[in-house]
């Protein structure tokens, strides 16, 4: 069963993850989010239940 032989694909998978961890991930983490969740005000909204016409 050739799909169980990790020889041809293990190096490809290893290089892909190393590229992601060393190059792509730090570049993505350096971006600053525009709308930071910590700047959102803590407001509570009053909700009312619906009056279903068929009940």
WOURFEN-V218825 format. One record per helix or strand of 3 or more residues. SS is the DSSP state (h for helix, s for strand). FROM is the first residue (numbers start at 1). TO is the last residue. If there is no record, write none. Layout:
ss:SS from:FROM to:TO
ss:SS from:FROM to:TO
//
This chain:
ss:h from:2 to:4
ss:h from:7 to:29
ss:h from:37 to:39
//
